[in-house]
Amino acid sequence: MSAHEPFPGVLGAVHTGGGAVGTVEAETSASTPVRWAKVIDHTRCIGCHACTTACKSENDVPLGVTRTYVKYVDVGTFPQARRAFQVTRCNQCVDAPCAAACPTRAMHIRPDGIVDFDKRICIGCKACIAACPYDAIFINPEDHSAEKCNFCAHRLDVGLEPACVVVCPTEAILIGDLADPTSKVAQIVQREPVTVRRPEKETRPKLFYKGAHQTTLDPIAARRPPAGLYMWSEQGDGVGSGHPEGWANSSAAAVLSYDVPHRAPWDWRVSLYTWTKSIAAGSYLVALLLVLVGALSWSSDLFVWAAPVLALVFLGLTGIVLIFDLEHPERFYYIFTRPHWRSWLVRGAFIIAGYGAVLTLQVLAGLVDSETLRRVVAIPGLPLALMTAVYTAYLFAQSKARDAWQSPLLPAHIAVQALFAGSAALLVVAPALEPDAVAPLAWLLAASVLVHLLFVLGEVTLPHGTAHAHLATWEMVRGRYRRFFWWGVVSVAVGLGAPWLGAWAGLVALAGLLAHEHAYVQSAQAVPLA
């Protein structure tokens, strides 16, 4: 947008060229909602980083993080080589995965289409970061809340252009109303060839690129040099290429020459949480299934005491790990007091709460020695135990950014892991409490381990639907997490000998499951998104 063109902001502002802002009558009809969008014209971008510095100044963004930056890719070989730029930031999606995943609506979509955030209610769960396919969200190291580009909404609300638009020396960044056919942005989007990043994610972004080179838009199209060899920036041990020998998903000769550090949002605590939750869900689930098939009685010590107590202990550890992972752990109760029901973090929290109530009633039934209460509580207990196990699959699937977590078989695999973890944990205590249960537990452990290994074999040998999923699997099997993966496979396989090795097989298999979970959770986040 020219500095002298009318700028149809909320107050009908017009940029006057000297930096002053006047007000004019709004040109768009009041009945037509505003749909803010951006066009970044890379035929004009010179890679000067003025937008980055203006954004930092306007929004008080601390060092080490950015709401927007300019990525550099060197395309071609000498003497036919050139540098391509790409301005990277929030894509202001119509179907914003970050807003869907946020458990408190801290990330939300305004009526004018801007994806904005409210730091006052952010709990720092990082679900929005895991969900964003564009790696546009970060945790502010000073206030520990999530933030990103929000079109300088505070400026738009008073009729001013975003800071990056004002300072761009070549007018490469344009903002306008898609609903207004007279706006320059609407005219470019509707009449000229533009593209968006990762359209396969179906987020319907409102950030359009004109004249951008594909090797800048695709995060894995350009070869990534070893850490520390980037121009100016120091990458450290963050997200890498996900493939050896500088592999790139493009036949073009292109190398990434400037980028900013990228970090996986969910660390070892999420890996640990998936393991503790599997034991919590599986302990009671396995004991109840053995009761239902007649292998245990309703008054068995293993079912009356060991299963619910073991499940409660590990469910408590699960809650502790989840709260410990929050950037604002003191706000964890917002999940229950300000729930956003589209978020699987919220749904999972209520499922866990219900399951915890069932386990508490089971312990109470043991204290009052009431078989009737045990039978009644088992009715909701069975589905709640199963839901506690598998809701993580839907939580991971809500993280649209990570292709490796989008498998439709993931709920079934996690359910099998719960049977595996539950039977292994009960096998450790069964010899002292219920010797007759050792044999069925050992055979169930061996069977669930076998099915788990078959799932893993399928994951690592079948062709993958996307290059991102392929690279994540490479990182797990042959890349930086290979030691966890292979140690996990070997240790888990010990569970196949449970009918002969007994409780020791259960302990080793549980340790192997923890290693596998860490490799699986972290490798999916090892593929760069921007």
N, C-alpha and C positions, 0 to 999 in steps of 0.2 A: 504494500500500500504506500502510495506516495505520501511524503510528509505534508503535502498540501491538499490531499483528498479528504473529504468528510469521513470521519471515523464514527460509525453508528454504534456507540457504546450505550450503556444502560441510560446514561444521561444525554444521549445524543451528542457526544462530544466531537469536536473537530480539532485535529492537530494543526497548529498554525505555522509550523516551520521554525519558529523561534523557541519552541519548547512550551509555549503557553497553550492552554486549553480553553476553548470557548464552548458554549453549548448551543446546539441547534435543535430544531424540532426533529424528533425521531422519524426516520423515513419509513421504517417497516411498520406494518400494521400491528396494532396491539394484540390482535387475535392470533398472530403468527408467532409461536415461541422462537426465541433466539437459539441458534445452534452454532456455538462458537467452534471454529476450526482453524487450522494453520496450514499454510503451504510453505515449504522450504525449497527455494529455487537454487539448486546446486549448479546451475549454469552461471550463477552470480556469486556463490560462496567462495571466499578467498582464504578460508581457514584462519582467520585472524584471532579467534577466541574472544572477540568483543562481547558476544552474547553470553559466554561463560562468566566473564568477569562482571558484567552488568548484573547478571542474575545473582551472583554471590553478594554483590554490594546491596542490591535492592532487597533481597530476602535474607540477608545475614547468614549465608550458608558457610559453615566453618571449613577450615582446611581439611583435606583428605576425602571430602565427599562433594558431589556436584549434582545439581538438578538438571543441568545440560552441559554438554561438552562437544567438541568437534573431533571426530575420529578421522585419522589419516590412513589411507591405503595407497601404496605405490603399485601402479598397474603397468604391466608390460616389461620389456627388457631393453637395455640400452642398445641403440639410441632412440628406440620407439617406446619411451617410458614417460609416464606423467603421474602426478599425484591427484588422487580423488579424495574429496572431503564428504563427511556426512555428519550433520548436526543431530545428535542423539538426545532424546528426552522422552517424557511421558507421551503416549500416543492418544490420550484422551478418548478412550474406547467407548462406543455406544453400549456394548455389552462388556463392561469392565470386570475382568476376573478378580481384580484386587478388591473391588467393592463387594462382590459376591462372597469372597472368602473372609472378609473382615468380620470378626465376631461381635463388634460393638458399633458398627457403622461409623467408625472413625474415618474410614475411606468411604466416600459417598459420592453420588452423582447429583449435581445441582440441576434445577429445572432448565438452566440454559445449556446443559450438556457438559459442563466442566466437571471433571473428576477431581474433587477437592478432598481435604483431610482436616480433621479436628484433633489436634494434639492433646486436648484436655481429656479425651476419652480413649486414647490409644493405649493399649496394654503392652505393646511391644512384642506381640506373638510372632511377627515376621511372616504371617500367612499371606499378607499382601505381596511381599517380596517374592515368596515362592510361587505365587499365582501369576505374577506379571511376566508375559512372554518377552518383554523388551528390556528387562533389567533396569527399569527406570526409577525404582523406589529404593531408598536407603534408610538406615537408622541414623538419625542425627546423633553424633557422639557427645553432644553437649546436653541435650534434653532427653535423649534415649527414646524418642518417638519417631515414627515413620513419616517421611516427607518425600516430596517429588515436585516436579513442575506442575503448577496449577493455573497456568496461563496468566500469572500475576492477577489473580481474581480480585484482589483488593484494589488494584488499579482499574481494572475493567469496571468495577462497581461504581467508580466515580468518574467514568468517562475517559480514562487514560489508556494508552496502549501499553502492553507489557514492556518491561525494561529491555528485553532482547530486541524487540522490534524497533524501539526508539534508537538504539545505539548501532544497529547493523549498518555499516558504511555503504553497502551495495544494495540495500533493500532486498536481501535474499530471504528474509523472514517476513511473511505476511500473515495477518490475522483478520478474520472476517466472519460474517454470519452466512452459513450455508443456506439458511432459509430466505436470504435476501438475494434475489437474482442480480441485483445491481452491484453487489460487493465483488471486489476483484478476486477474492478467494473462491467464491461460488463460480465465477466465470472461468477461472483456470481449471477448477476441478471438473466442471461440466463440459468444457470445450477442448481442453488440452490433455496430452498424455501425462498422467501422474501415476504414481505407484504408492503402495503402503508396505510396511514391514510385516512379514509373517502373516499373510492373509489366511493361511490354512488354519490359523487359530480361531477364526470366526469371531474376532472381537470387534470388528467394524471400527477400526481406528479413524480418528478425525485429524490425523497428522499426515499430510500428503507430501510426497517428495516429487519434485520436478527435475528431471535431468540427472538423477542420482545414478551412480555406477552400481551395478548389482553386487560387486564384490564388497561394497561398503554396507549395503542393506542386509545381506546375508551374513550373520555373525561367524559362520564357519566357512565362508567362501574364500577368504584370503588366508594364506599361510601365516602362522604366528611364529615369530623368532623366539629363541630361548629367552627366559626371564632375564631382565636386566639389559637387554639389547635394544629396547625401544628408545626412540628419540625422546629425550627429556624424562620420560616417566619411568618409575621403578615398579615393576609388577610384583615382586616378591613371590610368595608361594600361593598366589590366588588361583583362580580358574584359568586353566591352560587350554591347549588345543584339543585335548581329548584323543590325540592320535600321534604316533611317532613320525619322525622325519618331516615335521612341518606339514603334514597332510592338509589339504584344503579341498573343500567340496566345490571345486571349480577348475575348469581346464585353463582358465586365464592365468597368466603369470602375474600373481598379485601377492604382495606381502604387507601385513599390517605394520605400520611404522609409528603410529601414535595411538595409544588407548589409555584408559584409566583402570585402576585395579578393580577387579570384580571378586566378590566373596560369596560363598555358599551361605544362605540365610540360616539353615538348620544344621547345627553341629552335632557332636557326639551325644548330646543330651537327647536329641530326637531319636537317634539310633538306639540309645538305652531305653527310651520310653516304649518303643515298639516291642522290645524284648520283655520288659517287666509286665506290659499289658498282656502279652501272649500268655505268660505264666498265670497272671491274675484271672484271665478269662478261661484258660484251659484247665486249670486245677478243678474248679467247680464243674465245668462242662463235662470233663472226662469222668469224674466221679458220678455225676448224675446219669450219664449215659450207661455206665456200668451197672448202676442200680436199675435202670429201666430195662436192661437186657437180662437181668437176673444174676449178674456176676457178683454183685454186692447187695446186701440187704439195706433197708431203710434205716436200720439201727447200727450199721457198720461204723466203727470209729473213724474209718477213713472218710466216709461221707459226712458223718455228723460233726467231726472236729477238724480233721486234717485239711479237707478240701476247702471249707469256708474260711478257716483261719489263714491258710496259706494264700488263698485268693485275696482276702482282705489286706494282708501284709503287702503283697505285691501291688494291689490296687492303690494302697496308700503311697507306696514308692512311686508309682506312676504319677499320681497327683503331685507329689513333691518335685519330681523331675520336670513336669510340665510347668509348674509355677516357677521353678528355678530357671527355666529357659526364657521366661518373660523378661523384657527390658524394664517393665514396670510391675514387678510381682505384687506390689501392694494394691494393684488395681484388679487382681484376678477375679474378684467377685463381680466385676462389670459383666462378665460372661453370663451371669445369672440375672443380674438386675437390668442390663441393657442388651438383651439377646437379639442378635440378628439371625433369624431362623434359616436363612439360606446358607449360612456358614456351617460347615461340618465340624468346626471346632466347637460351636455351640451345641449342635446336635450330639456330638460325642460327649461333651461335658454332662449333658442331661442323661444320656445313656449310662455313663459311668456312675452318675449319682443314683440312678434307679437300680443299677446292678449292686452298688454298695449297700443300698437299703435291703435288697434281697439277701445278701450275704449276712448282714447284721441280724435279720430275722432268722436265718438258718442257725446262727450261733445261739440266738435266744431260744430257738426250738430245742437245741441241745441242752441248754441250761435248765429248761423246764421239762425236758424229756418228753416232748410231744411229737409223736410220729405224724399225727394229723396235720400239725402246723408245717412240718417238713414237706409233706406231700402237697399242701396248698401253695406254699412258697415256691415249690419247684415248677409250678405252672408258668408264672412269669419268669422264673429263674433261667429256664432253658433258652428262650429267645433273647433275653437280656445278656446272657453270657456269650451267645453267638454274636449278637450285635456289638458287644464290647470288643470282641475280637476283630470283626471285619469292618467297622466304621472307618478305620484308618485307611483302607483302600479307597474309600470315597473322599477322605481328606486329601490323600495324595493325588487323586484324580482331579480334585478342584485346583491343584497346582498346575494350571495349564502350561506353565513354562517348561515343565519337565516331561518330555515325551516318554521316557523310560517308565514313568508311573501311570501311563494311560492304558495299560493292558486290561482288557475285560476279564481276564482270568485272575486278576489280583485278589478280589474278594475270596475266591475259592482257595487260592494259595495261602492267604493269611489265616483262613479257617483251619487249614491243614496244619499250619505252624502252631496254632493254638492247641490242637490235639496233641501235637508233638511235644510242646512245652509243658502242657498239663500232665501228660502221662509220664514224662521224664521227671518232673518235680515230685509227683506222687510216688513214683518208683523209689525215690530216695528215702521216703519216710515209711513206705508200706511194710518193709520187713519188720519194723518194730511195732507197728500198729495193727496190720492186717496181712499176715503172711500169705493167706489164701489169695490175696489180690495181686501178688507179685507177678504171677504168670500172665494173667490177662493184661496187666499194665505193660509188661515187657513186650508182649506180642503187639499191642496197640502202638507202643513206641516204635517198634521195628517197622510196622506197616506205615505209620505216618511219616517216618523218616524216609522210607522208600518213595512215597508219593511226593514229598518235598523235594527230594533229589531229582525226581523226574520233571517236576516243574522247573527247577533250576536248569536242568539239561535243555529243556525246551527254550528257556529264556536266552541261553548263550549260544545255541546252535541254529535256531530257526532264523530266517531272514527278518530283518526289522523293517517296520513300516516307514521310518524316517531316518535320515542321517543322524539326527540328534540322539535317537534311541540307540543306534548302532555305536556311536561314539561313547555313550554312557556305558554300554556293555563292554566296550573295549577297555575303558578305564577300570571297570570292575574286575575283568578277567586277566588283562595283561598290563594295565596301567598302574597308577599310583596306589590303587586299593587291592591289588592282586594278592598281596600277602594275607590280608584279612579274608579275602574270598577263598583262596585255596586252603588256608588253615581251617576255615569254617567248613568247607566241603569235607575235608579229611576227618575233622572232629565229629561232625554230624554223622558221617558214615559209621562211626563207632556204634551209634545207636542201633544199627542193623543187628548187632550182636547182643542186644539187650536180653533176649531169652537165655543166653548163656553167661553173660557178664554181669547182669543184674544192675544194682544201683550205680556202680561206677560208670556204666555205659550212659545212664541218664545224666550224670554230672558232666561228662565229657561232651555229650551231645548238646546240652544246654550252653556250654561255653562256645561250642561251634556255631550255634544259632546266633549268639550275640555277635560273633565275628562276621557272620554272613549279613546280619541286619545292618551293621556299620558299613560294610562294603556296598550294600544295595542302596542305602539311603544317601550316602555321600557321593557315590559315582554318578547318580542321576543328576546331581547338582554340579558336576565337574565340567559340563559342556557350556561354553560361553554363549550368552544370549544377545550380546550387543557388540 
